[in-house]
C-alpha cells in the first residue's frame, strides 16, 4: 500500500474544521426542509449525524491542505448563511 | 467495486488513526456494555436482602407506596420516584433528589422496614459504560460513538470487493502475529458491522443529545423547545403552582395506566411537583417482546390522563429512534437474548482490541515511535486494567460490611482505584504484554473466586440451579473469568512463540 503524506493542513481541517462545518451544514439543510419537525429531526439523526462522523474523511480526501480548508470554510459559510436566512 | 489506491491509502489512515486514538474508550464502552445489559438482573446479587421472593401483592405494595408519597408530600415539594416490587428487587425503591443526583432507599412492602442503598454495582457498571460518573463523560461517549460510525463505514469501504473473503479468512497459526490480528480484526469487523452501526448511531444520539439540544431546537424548531419536546415524545412538565396539595392517588394512576396499556408492565411512578397542586405522575411501562417496548402514561393530580406514548413511537422521528434504543438496550430480549447481546458486545470489544494490537504489531516490526509504545502500554493498562476494575468492584461488593458508612462510594472507589492501578502498572512494567497477561490472570482468578466467596458468606451451595437469579449471575461470572484466563493464556503462548521466532534472529 502506498504511503500517503497528509500534511498538517488536511489533518487540522479533518479534525477541527470538517465535523463543525458538517454539523452547521446538516442543521441548516435539515432545518430548511419543507417537512414537519419530526421529519426534520429524523433526517438530522439518521443522515446529519453520520455526515458529521464521516466529514473528516472528505477533508482528508482533498488534494491539498488549502483545498481542504477552502472546502471546510465554504460548507461552513453556506450552512451558516442558510441558518441565518432560513 | 474497489477503492482507488489513493482513496484506499487515505481511508486506511483515517480508519487506523481514529481507531488507535479512540480504541480504549470504545473498548470500555463495549466491554462494560455487556454488564450494563444486566444492571437490573444484578440486583439480587449485589443486595442479598433481595434474594427473598416478593412478600406482598400489588394492592398491598400500592398502599405502602401511597403512604410514602403522602408522607413525602407533607414534608417537601419537588420530584419523587417510587417503584413497586419486582422479581429482581422485591422491595419498593424510593428515589429522592440529593444534590445534583438521586439517592435511593428501599422499603419492605409488608413490614415497612427501610434501608438506604448499600450497593450500586449494576447501575455503576451501566453508568461507566458511557462514562456517566466522569466529568463530561456522556459527551465523550457520544463523540466516541461518532468515531465508531466512522470506523464502521471506513472499515466497510476498505473491504469493498473482499467482504466475503474477510468474513471467512482466519489464520490463527500464521507465523506472523500481524496476520492473526489482521484476520481477527477483519472477521470481527465484518460480523459486527450492523451491530457497530446501530450502537454508533444510538450512542451518538444518547451521548450528544443534551449538548446538541439547544442547536437542534434553534435550527430545526425555530427555538420552540416545547415543539422539540413534543416530537421527542417527552412533553414539558407544568411549573409548580405554589399551592400545596396532597400526593396524587397512585392506585388510580396505576389502574389508568394498566387500562390504557394492558400488555405493558408498570412498576414505576415518577412524580414531578409532588406536594403541589400541579403534581404530575409519569408511569413508564414496557411491553415485553417488542423491539421498541417503552410506553408512558402521564396523569395529573386529579387523575386525568393528560398524555400517553405508545410503544413504537407516535411520530416519524420517535418510531425509528424507539426501535434504535430498543436494539441498543436489548429491551426486547429475554435473558438468553441479552446473553447473546452481551457476547456480541464482548466480541466488539475484542475486535477493537484486535485493531490496536494489529497497529502495535505492524509498528513493532518497523521502528516503534513514542506514540506506539504509549499505545501498547495504554492498551494493556486501559483494557486489562478494566478487567481488574470489574473484578475489584465485584470483590468489594462481597467483602465490604453491609452496615459500612459510605459503602456505595467505597465500591466505586475500588473500581476506579483498581483501574488506575492497572494503568499505572502497565506503564511501570518492563513489558506491556506481560503486564496485560498478569492483570488478566489476576482479574480472572478474582472473578472466579466471587461466586465461592458469596456462597461462603451466605452459607449456601454455589452454582445451585434452584436459585435462578444467583445461578445465572454465577454462570455469567464463571464464563467471564474463563474468557479472562483464556486471554492471559493466549498472550503467554504468543509471547513464547515470539521468543522462538526472534531467538535465531538475535543469535545471528
Boltz contact constraints between the chains, C-beta under 6 A:
constraints:
  - contact:
      token1: [A, 1]
      token2: [B, 9]
      max_distance: 6.0
  - contact:
      token1: [A, 2]
      token2: [B, 5]
      max_distance: 6.0
  - contact:
      token1: [A, 2]
      token2: [B, 9]
      max_distance: 6.0
  - contact:
      token1: [A, 4]
      token2: [B, 9]
      max_distance: 6.0
  - contact:
      token1: [A, 4]
      token2: [B, 10]
      max_distance: 6.0
  - contact:
      token1: [A, 27]
      token2: [B, 219]
      max_distance: 6.0
  - contact:
      token1: [A, 30]
      token2: [B, 220]
      max_distance: 6.0
  - contact:
      token1: [A, 31]
      token2: [B, 219]
      max_distance: 6.0
  - contact:
      token1: [A, 31]
      token2: [B, 220]
      max_distance: 6.0
  - contact:
      token1: [A, 37]
      token2: [B, 221]
      max_distance: 6.0
  - contact:
      token1: [A, 37]
      token2: [B, 227]
      max_distance: 6.0
  - contact:
      token1: [A, 37]
      token2: [B, 231]
      max_distance: 6.0
  - contact:
      token1: [A, 38]
      token2: [B, 231]
      max_distance: 6.0
  - contact:
      token1: [A, 38]
      token2: [B, 315]
      max_distance: 6.0
  - contact:
      token1: [A, 38]
      token2: [B, 316]
      max_distance: 6.0
  - contact:
      token1: [A, 38]
      token2: [B, 317]
      max_distance: 6.0
  - contact:
      token1: [A, 39]
      token2: [B, 316]
      max_distance: 6.0
  - contact:
      token1: [A, 40]
      token2: [B, 220]
      max_distance: 6.0
  - contact:
      token1: [A, 41]
      token2: [B, 220]
      max_distance: 6.0
  - contact:
      token1: [A, 41]
      token2: [B, 231]
      max_distance: 6.0
  - contact:
      token1: [A, 41]
      token2: [B, 317]
      max_distance: 6.0
  - contact:
      token1: [A, 42]
      token2: [B, 316]
      max_distance: 6.0
  - contact:
      token1: [A, 42]
      token2: [B, 317]
      max_distance: 6.0
  - contact:
      token1: [A, 49]
      token2: [B, 204]
      max_distance: 6.0
  - contact:
      token1: [A, 50]
      token2: [B, 149]
      max_distance: 6.0
  - contact:
      token1: [A, 53]
      token2: [B, 146]
      max_distance: 6.0
  - contact:
      token1: [A, 53]
      token2: [B, 149]
      max_distance: 6.0
  - contact:
      token1: [A, 53]
      token2: [B, 150]
      max_distance: 6.0
  - contact:
      token1: [A, 54]
      token2: [B, 150]
      max_distance: 6.0
  - contact:
      token1: [A, 54]
      token2: [B, 153]
      max_distance: 6.0
  - contact:
      token1: [A, 57]
      token2: [B, 14]
      max_distance: 6.0
  - contact:
      token1: [A, 60]
      token2: [B, 10]
      max_distance: 6.0
  - contact:
      token1: [A, 60]
      token2: [B, 14]
      max_distance: 6.0
  - contact:
      token1: [A, 61]
      token2: [B, 10]
      max_distance: 6.0
